C-alpha cells in the first residue's frame, strides 16, 4: 500500500507539473508577445510623431519663404527699376532676414553660384553646382530641381552655426522667376531628433514598467496557482490517506469476521463432531472389551463413520468458502457456470449467462468476482422475487466488467445499504482490490449490480 501511495503522490505531482509547465510557457509567451506588441506600437507612434514634427518644420519653411517673397515682391514687380539696382536691393533684404536662433535665407543663380549666404559670406561668388555634402548629396542641384517644380523640400547635411557642426537639415526652395534665381531656407533637424530621443526614452521606460508589472502579476498568479495546486494535492493526499485507512480498517474487520466465522465453524462444528466421533470409537472399544454383542459394537462404529463423513464434508465446505477449488481446477468461467447451475436448480429462476474475457485474470480478481456473483445470486434468491436474471462478464480494453441484472421487485433508496442484503460487503470486496461498485435499483423494475476492475499490469517506477 505504501508503494501505491507513493505512486499516487508521484502521479499527482506529475499532473501538477504538466499543468504548471504549460502555464509558465504560455505566460512567458504572452509576456513576450505583449512586449513585442508594445515595442511595435511605440515604433509606430514614434514614426507618426516624427512625421508630425517634420511636417511642422516643412510648414514653417513654407511660411518663412512666403514671408521672404512678400518682402521682395514690391521690388520684383517694380518694372521701372533696372535689374542691377533691383538685384542689389533684393540681396540686401534677403541677407538681413532672420528667424529663430539660426534661421536665414540663401540665393543661388541658375548656374549654382552663391549670391547670398548670411552665415557663410565666404561662399558668396563661389560656384557650388558640384558641391556634395558628407553623404555625397549634390544639394544645390537637388534644391534647384525642387525649386523649378514650383517649390519643394530636400534633406541634406550642412554646417550649423556657431560651432559649425555637421547637422542634418531640411531645406525648401522656390524660384525668383525674374532672374531665374533660387531662393531657399532650411531648418536643422537636431531638435527633432532630440524630441524623438526623449519620446523614445519615455516609451521605453513605460514598456519596462509595464513589463515589470506584468511579470510581477504573472509571477504572483503562477505562485498562487502552484500553491493552490499543492494545497489541493495535499488535501487529496490526506483524503486518499483517510480513504486508504478506512479501507484497511474494513479489510481488517473483514479478516477478523472471517477468522471468527472460521473459528466458530471449527469449534462449534468440526471440533464437536470429531469429539463425538472420538467418544463413539472409545465407546465401541469399551463394548468390545466387555464382550458386548458384535451388532451393538458395529452400530457404534457406523455412527462414528457417519460423523467422520460429515466432518469431511464440513471441512470441504470450509475450504470451499476460503478458496473454491473449482477456480483452481477449472477456472472462473466454469466456476460461475457451476454456481449458476446450482442456483437455477435450487430456485427455478432462469439465468442468461455470458462470459467474454480473453485475458488471464489475477487470483484476487477471480475470487472477488466469484464471491461477488455468489452474493448477487444470494440476494436475488432471498429478496428479489425475480423470474429472470442476466449475468454477464466481459473485457473492455484493460478492464473486466461484471454485471448482474434481475427483473425482480427492486428496492427503495432507504434499503440500498442495508447490511441484510450484503451490499456493503459487496462494495468493500470490490473496492479492496481497487475496483468500482455500482448499484442501481427501482421499485418493481429490478436491480442491477456492477463491478468494474482494472487488469492493467502494475506501473513500475
C-alpha positions as CSV (number, residue, x, y, z in Angstrom):
1,X,0.0,0.0,0.0
2,X,2.9,2.3,0.6
3,X,4.1,1.7,-2.9
4,X,0.6,2.6,-4.2
5,X,0.5,5.7,-2.1
6,X,4.0,6.8,-3.3
7,X,2.9,6.1,-6.9
8,X,-0.3,8.1,-6.4
9,X,1.7,11.0,-5.0
10,X,4.2,10.8,-7.8
11,X,1.4,10.7,-10.4
12,X,-0.3,13.7,-8.8
13,X,3.0,15.6,-8.8
14,X,3.4,14.8,-12.5
15,X,-0.1,16.0,-13.2
16,X,0.5,19.3,-11.4
17,X,3.8,19.7,-13.2
18,X,2.0,19.1,-16.5
19,X,-0.4,21.8,-15.6
20,X,2.2,24.3,-14.3
21,X,4.7,23.9,-17.1
22,X,2.3,24.9,-19.9
23,X,1.0,27.7,-17.7
24,X,4.6,29.0,-17.3
25,X,5.3,28.7,-21.0
26,X,2.1,30.3,-22.1
27,X,2.7,33.1,-19.5
28,X,6.2,33.7,-20.9
29,X,4.9,33.7,-24.5
30,X,2.1,36.1,-23.6
31,X,4.5,38.5,-21.8
32,X,6.9,38.3,-24.8
33,X,4.1,39.0,-27.3
34,X,2.8,41.8,-25.2
35,X,6.2,43.4,-25.0
36,X,6.8,42.9,-28.7
37,X,3.4,44.4,-29.4
38,X,4.2,47.4,-27.1
39,X,7.5,47.9,-29.0
40,X,5.8,47.8,-32.4
41,X,3.2,50.2,-31.1
42,X,5.9,52.5,-29.7
43,X,7.8,52.4,-33.0
44,X,4.6,53.3,-34.9
45,X,3.9,56.1,-32.5
46,X,7.4,57.4,-32.9
47,X,7.1,57.3,-36.7
48,X,3.9,59.3,-36.5
49,X,5.5,61.7,-34.0
50,X,8.5,62.2,-36.3
51,X,6.2,62.7,-39.3
52,X,4.3,65.4,-37.4
53,X,7.4,67.1,-36.3
54,X,8.9,67.1,-39.8
55,X,5.6,68.2,-41.2
56,X,5.5,71.1,-38.8
57,X,9.1,72.0,-39.9
58,X,8.0,71.9,-43.6
59,X,5.0,74.1,-42.9
60,X,7.3,76.6,-41.1
61,X,9.7,76.7,-44.0
62,X,6.9,77.4,-46.4
63,X,5.7,80.2,-44.2
64,X,9.2,81.7,-43.9
65,X,9.7,81.6,-47.7
66,X,6.3,83.2,-48.2
67,X,7.4,86.0,-45.8
68,X,10.7,86.5,-47.7
69,X,8.9,86.5,-51.1
70,X,6.4,89.1,-49.8
71,X,9.3,91.2,-48.6
72,X,11.0,91.3,-52.0
73,X,7.8,91.2,-54.2
74,X,7.5,95.0,-54.5
75,X,11.0,95.2,-55.9
76,X,10.3,92.3,-58.3
77,X,7.1,93.9,-59.5
78,X,8.7,97.4,-60.0
79,X,9.4,97.5,-63.7
80,X,10.8,101.0,-63.6
81,X,13.8,99.8,-61.6
82,X,16.8,98.5,-63.5
83,X,17.9,94.9,-62.9
84,X,21.2,95.8,-61.2
85,X,19.6,98.0,-58.6
86,X,16.7,95.6,-58.1
87,X,19.1,92.7,-57.6
88,X,21.2,94.6,-55.2
89,X,18.1,95.6,-53.1
90,X,16.8,92.0,-53.1
91,X,20.1,90.6,-52.0
92,X,20.3,93.2,-49.2
93,X,16.8,92.4,-48.0
94,X,17.4,88.6,-48.1
95,X,20.8,88.9,-46.4
96,X,19.2,90.8,-43.5
97,X,16.2,88.5,-42.9
98,X,16.5,86.2,-39.8
99,X,14.1,84.0,-37.9
100,X,14.7,81.9,-34.8
101,X,18.1,81.3,-33.4
102,X,19.8,80.1,-36.6
103,X,17.3,80.7,-39.4
104,X,18.4,82.5,-42.6
105,X,17.8,82.6,-46.3
106,X,20.2,82.0,-49.3
107,X,20.1,82.7,-53.0
108,X,21.8,80.9,-55.9
109,X,21.7,81.7,-59.6
110,X,20.8,79.1,-62.2
111,X,24.4,78.1,-62.6
112,X,24.9,77.3,-58.9
113,X,26.8,80.4,-58.0
114,X,26.1,81.6,-54.4
115,X,24.7,85.1,-54.4
116,X,23.5,85.4,-50.7
117,X,24.7,83.4,-47.7
118,X,24.5,85.4,-44.4
119,X,26.2,82.9,-42.1
120,X,29.0,82.0,-44.5
121,X,29.7,85.1,-46.6
122,X,32.9,83.5,-47.9
123,X,30.8,81.3,-50.1
124,X,29.3,84.2,-52.0
125,X,30.6,84.2,-55.5
126,X,31.6,80.6,-55.5
127,X,30.1,78.1,-57.9
128,X,28.6,75.2,-55.7
129,X,26.9,73.4,-58.5
130,X,29.1,70.3,-58.0
131,X,29.3,70.7,-54.2
132,X,28.4,67.5,-52.3
133,X,27.6,67.1,-48.6
134,X,29.2,64.4,-46.4
135,X,26.7,61.9,-47.7
136,X,27.6,62.6,-51.3
137,X,24.5,64.6,-51.9
138,X,24.6,67.3,-54.7
139,X,22.5,69.6,-52.6
140,X,22.4,72.7,-54.9
141,X,21.4,70.7,-57.9
142,X,18.6,69.0,-55.9
143,X,17.4,72.2,-54.4
144,X,17.4,73.9,-57.8
145,X,15.4,70.9,-59.3
146,X,12.8,71.2,-56.5
147,X,12.6,75.0,-56.9
148,X,11.9,74.7,-60.7
149,X,8.9,72.4,-60.0
150,X,7.2,75.3,-58.1
151,X,8.9,74.7,-54.8
152,X,10.0,71.6,-52.9
153,X,11.8,70.1,-49.9
154,X,15.2,68.4,-49.8
155,X,17.2,66.9,-46.9
156,X,21.0,67.4,-46.7
157,X,23.9,67.8,-44.3
158,X,25.1,71.4,-43.6
159,X,27.2,73.2,-41.0
160,X,25.3,74.6,-38.1
161,X,26.5,77.9,-36.6
162,X,28.0,78.9,-34.3
163,X,30.1,75.7,-33.8
164,X,29.6,74.8,-37.5
165,X,28.9,71.1,-36.7
166,X,27.6,68.9,-39.5
167,X,23.9,68.5,-38.9
168,X,21.0,67.2,-40.9
169,X,18.9,69.9,-42.4
170,X,15.7,70.1,-44.4
171,X,15.6,72.9,-47.0
172,X,12.8,74.5,-49.0
173,X,13.5,76.4,-52.3
174,X,11.5,78.4,-54.8
175,X,12.4,80.2,-58.0
176,X,12.6,84.0,-58.4
177,X,11.4,83.9,-62.0
178,X,12.5,87.4,-63.0
179,X,16.2,86.4,-62.9
180,X,15.9,82.6,-62.6
181,X,17.4,82.7,-59.1
182,X,16.8,80.1,-56.4
183,X,15.6,81.4,-53.0
184,X,15.8,78.9,-50.2
185,X,16.0,78.4,-46.5
186,X,16.3,75.5,-44.1
187,X,15.8,74.2,-40.6
188,X,18.1,71.9,-38.7
189,X,16.6,68.6,-37.5
190,X,18.8,68.1,-34.4
191,X,16.0,69.4,-32.2
192,X,13.6,67.0,-33.9
193,X,15.9,64.0,-33.1
194,X,16.3,65.2,-29.5
195,X,12.5,65.3,-29.1
196,X,12.3,61.8,-30.7
197,X,15.0,60.5,-28.4
198,X,13.1,61.9,-25.3
199,X,9.9,60.4,-26.6
200,X,11.6,57.0,-27.2
201,X,13.2,57.1,-23.8
202,X,9.8,57.8,-22.2
203,X,8.2,55.0,-24.2
204,X,10.9,52.5,-23.3
205,X,10.6,53.4,-19.7
206,X,6.8,52.8,-19.9
207,X,7.4,49.5,-21.7
208,X,9.9,48.4,-19.0
209,X,7.5,49.5,-16.3
210,X,4.7,47.6,-18.0
211,X,6.9,44.5,-18.4
212,X,7.8,44.7,-14.7
213,X,4.2,45.0,-13.6
214,X,3.0,42.2,-15.9
215,X,5.9,40.0,-14.7
216,X,5.0,40.6,-11.1
217,X,1.3,39.9,-11.7
218,X,2.2,36.8,-13.7
219,X,4.6,35.6,-11.1
220,X,2.1,36.2,-8.3
221,X,-0.5,34.3,-10.3
222,X,1.8,31.5,-11.0
223,X,2.9,31.2,-7.4
224,X,-0.8,31.3,-6.4
225,X,-1.6,28.5,-8.9
226,X,1.3,26.4,-7.7
227,X,0.3,26.9,-4.0
228,X,-3.3,26.2,-4.9
229,X,-2.2,23.0,-6.7
230,X,-0.1,21.9,-3.8
231,X,-2.9,22.6,-1.4
232,X,-5.3,20.6,-3.5
233,X,-2.7,17.9,-3.8
234,X,-2.2,17.9,-0.1
235,X,-5.9,17.8,0.5
236,X,-6.4,15.0,-2.0
237,X,-3.5,13.2,-0.4
238,X,-4.9,13.4,3.0
239,X,-8.3,12.4,1.7
240,X,-6.7,9.4,-0.1
241,X,-4.9,8.5,3.1
242,X,-8.1,8.6,5.1
243,X,-9.9,6.5,2.5
244,X,-7.0,4.1,2.5
245,X,-7.0,3.9,6.2
246,X,-10.8,3.3,6.2
247,X,-10.3,0.7,3.5
248,X,-7.6,-1.0,5.5
249,X,-9.8,-0.9,8.6
250,X,-12.7,-2.5,6.7
251,X,-10.3,-5.1,5.3
252,X,-9.0,-5.9,8.8
253,X,-12.6,-6.1,10.0
254,X,-13.5,-8.5,7.2
255,X,-10.4,-10.6,8.1
256,X,-11.4,-10.6,11.8
257,X,-15.0,-11.5,11.0
258,X,-13.8,-14.2,8.6
259,X,-11.5,-15.6,11.2
260,X,-14.2,-15.5,13.8
261,X,-16.6,-17.3,11.5
262,X,-13.9,-19.9,10.7
263,X,-13.1,-20.3,14.3
264,X,-16.7,-20.7,15.2
265,X,-17.2,-23.3,12.5
266,X,-14.1,-25.2,13.5
267,X,-15.0,-25.1,17.2
268,X,-18.8,-25.5,17.1
269,X,-19.0,-27.8,14.1
270,X,-15.9,-29.8,13.1
271,X,-14.4,-29.9,16.6
272,X,-17.7,-31.1,18.2
273,X,-18.1,-33.7,15.5
274,X,-14.6,-35.0,16.0
275,X,-15.1,-35.2,19.7
276,X,-18.4,-37.1,19.2
277,X,-16.6,-39.4,16.8
278,X,-13.8,-40.0,19.4
279,X,-16.4,-40.9,22.0
280,X,-18.2,-43.3,19.6
281,X,-14.9,-45.1,18.9
282,X,-14.0,-45.2,22.6
283,X,-17.5,-46.5,23.4
284,X,-17.1,-49.2,20.7
285,X,-13.7,-50.2,22.2
286,X,-15.2,-50.4,25.7
287,X,-18.0,-52.5,24.5
288,X,-15.6,-54.7,22.6
289,X,-13.6,-55.2,25.9
290,X,-16.7,-56.2,27.8
291,X,-17.6,-58.7,25.1
292,X,-20.8,-57.0,24.0
293,X,-22.8,-58.1,21.1
294,X,-21.0,-57.5,17.8
295,X,-24.0,-55.8,16.2
296,X,-24.0,-53.2,19.0
297,X,-20.3,-52.5,18.5
298,X,-20.8,-52.3,14.8
299,X,-23.7,-49.8,15.2
300,X,-21.4,-47.5,17.2
301,X,-18.7,-47.7,14.6
302,X,-21.2,-46.9,11.9
303,X,-22.2,-43.8,13.8
304,X,-18.6,-42.8,14.1
305,X,-18.1,-43.3,10.4
306,X,-21.1,-41.1,9.7
307,X,-19.7,-38.4,11.9
308,X,-16.3,-38.7,10.1
309,X,-18.0,-38.3,6.7
310,X,-20.0,-35.3,7.9
311,X,-16.8,-33.8,9.3
312,X,-15.1,-34.4,5.9
313,X,-18.0,-32.6,4.1
314,X,-17.9,-29.7,6.6
315,X,-14.1,-29.3,6.1
316,X,-14.6,-29.3,2.3
317,X,-17.3,-26.6,2.7
318,X,-15.0,-24.5,4.9
319,X,-12.2,-25.0,2.3
320,X,-14.5,-24.1,-0.5
321,X,-15.6,-20.9,1.4
322,X,-12.0,-19.9,1.8
323,X,-11.0,-20.6,-1.8
324,X,-13.3,-22.5,-4.2
325,X,-11.2,-25.4,-5.6
326,X,-13.2,-25.2,-8.8
327,X,-11.5,-21.9,-9.6
328,X,-8.1,-23.6,-9.4
329,X,-9.2,-26.7,-11.2
330,X,-11.5,-25.3,-14.0
331,X,-11.2,-21.5,-14.0
332,X,-13.6,-18.6,-13.4
333,X,-15.9,-19.3,-16.3
334,X,-16.6,-22.9,-15.4
335,X,-16.9,-22.0,-11.7
336,X,-19.5,-19.3,-12.5
337,X,-21.4,-21.8,-14.7
338,X,-21.4,-24.4,-11.8
339,X,-22.6,-21.7,-9.4
340,X,-25.4,-20.6,-11.8
341,X,-26.5,-24.3,-12.4
342,X,-26.8,-24.8,-8.7
343,X,-28.7,-21.5,-8.4
344,X,-31.2,-22.5,-11.2
345,X,-31.8,-25.9,-9.7
346,X,-32.4,-24.5,-6.3
347,X,-34.6,-21.5,-7.3
348,X,-36.1,-22.3,-10.7
349,X,-35.0,-18.8,-11.7
350,X,-33.8,-18.6,-15.3
351,X,-30.3,-17.2,-15.8
352,X,-28.9,-16.0,-19.1
353,X,-25.1,-16.2,-18.8
354,X,-22.3,-14.7,-20.9
355,X,-18.6,-14.7,-20.4
356,X,-16.3,-12.9,-22.8
357,X,-12.9,-12.4,-21.1
358,X,-9.7,-13.3,-23.1
359,X,-7.1,-12.1,-20.6
360,X,-5.8,-14.3,-17.8
361,X,-7.2,-12.7,-14.6
362,X,-5.2,-12.4,-11.4
363,X,-6.3,-14.7,-8.5
364,X,-7.6,-11.8,-6.4
365,X,-9.9,-10.7,-9.2
366,X,-11.2,-14.2,-9.9
367,X,-12.0,-14.9,-6.2
368,X,-13.6,-11.4,-5.9
369,X,-15.8,-11.9,-9.0
370,X,-16.8,-15.4,-7.8
371,X,-17.8,-14.1,-4.3
372,X,-19.5,-11.1,-5.9
373,X,-21.6,-13.5,-8.1
374,X,-22.3,-15.6,-5.0
375,X,-23.5,-12.6,-3.1
376,X,-25.5,-11.2,-6.0
377,X,-27.3,-14.5,-6.6
378,X,-28.0,-15.0,-2.9
379,X,-29.5,-11.5,-2.7
380,X,-31.7,-12.3,-5.7
381,X,-32.8,-15.6,-4.2
382,X,-33.6,-14.0,-0.8
383,X,-35.1,-10.7,-1.7
384,X,-35.9,-10.1,-5.4
385,X,-38.8,-12.4,-6.3
386,X,-37.3,-12.3,-9.8
387,X,-38.1,-14.7,-12.7
388,X,-35.1,-14.0,-14.9
389,X,-31.5,-13.0,-14.4
390,X,-28.9,-11.7,-16.8
391,X,-25.3,-12.3,-15.6
392,X,-22.5,-11.3,-17.9
393,X,-18.8,-10.8,-17.6
394,X,-16.8,-9.2,-20.4
395,X,-13.5,-7.5,-21.1
396,X,-13.2,-3.9,-22.3
397,X,-9.6,-2.9,-23.1
398,X,-7.7,-3.3,-19.8
399,X,-10.8,-3.7,-17.7
400,X,-13.1,-6.6,-16.8
401,X,-16.8,-5.7,-16.2
402,X,-19.2,-7.8,-14.2
403,X,-23.0,-7.1,-14.4
404,X,-25.9,-8.9,-12.8
405,X,-29.5,-7.7,-13.7
406,X,-32.7,-9.2,-12.4
407,X,-36.4,-8.4,-13.1
408,X,-37.5,-8.6,-9.5
409,X,-39.3,-6.1,-7.3
410,X,-36.2,-3.9,-6.7
411,X,-35.7,-1.9,-3.6
412,X,-36.0,1.7,-2.4
413,X,-33.2,4.1,-1.7
414,X,-33.6,3.6,2.0
415,X,-32.7,-0.1,1.8
416,X,-29.8,0.2,-0.7
417,X,-27.2,0.0,2.1
418,X,-29.0,-2.5,4.3
419,X,-26.4,-5.0,5.7
420,X,-29.1,-7.7,5.4
421,X,-28.7,-7.8,1.6
422,X,-24.9,-7.7,1.7
423,X,-24.3,-4.6,-0.4
424,X,-21.8,-3.2,2.0
425,X,-19.8,-6.4,1.8
426,X,-20.0,-6.4,-2.0
427,X,-18.9,-2.8,-2.2
428,X,-16.0,-3.4,0.2
429,X,-14.9,-6.6,-1.5
430,X,-14.6,-4.8,-4.9
431,X,-13.0,-1.6,-3.5
432,X,-10.4,-3.6,-1.6
433,X,-8.9,-4.6,-4.9
434,X,-9.2,-1.2,-6.5
435,X,-12.5,-1.7,-8.4
436,X,-15.6,0.3,-8.8
437,X,-19.0,-0.9,-7.5
438,X,-22.3,0.4,-9.0
439,X,-25.8,-0.4,-7.6
440,X,-29.0,0.6,-9.4
441,X,-32.5,-0.4,-8.4
442,X,-36.1,0.9,-8.8
443,X,-39.2,-0.3,-7.2
444,X,-40.9,-3.1,-9.3
445,X,-38.2,-2.5,-12.1
446,X,-35.5,-4.9,-10.9
447,X,-31.9,-4.4,-9.7
448,X,-28.6,-4.2,-11.3
449,X,-25.2,-4.6,-9.6
450,X,-22.0,-4.0,-11.5
451,X,-18.3,-4.2,-10.7
452,X,-15.5,-2.7,-12.8
453,X,-12.0,-4.0,-12.2
454,X,-8.7,-3.0,-13.8
455,X,-6.5,-5.7,-15.2
456,X,-3.7,-3.4,-16.3
457,X,-0.2,-4.6,-15.5
458,X,1.3,-2.7,-12.5
459,X,3.2,0.5,-13.3
460,X,6.9,0.3,-12.4
461,X,8.8,3.3,-11.2
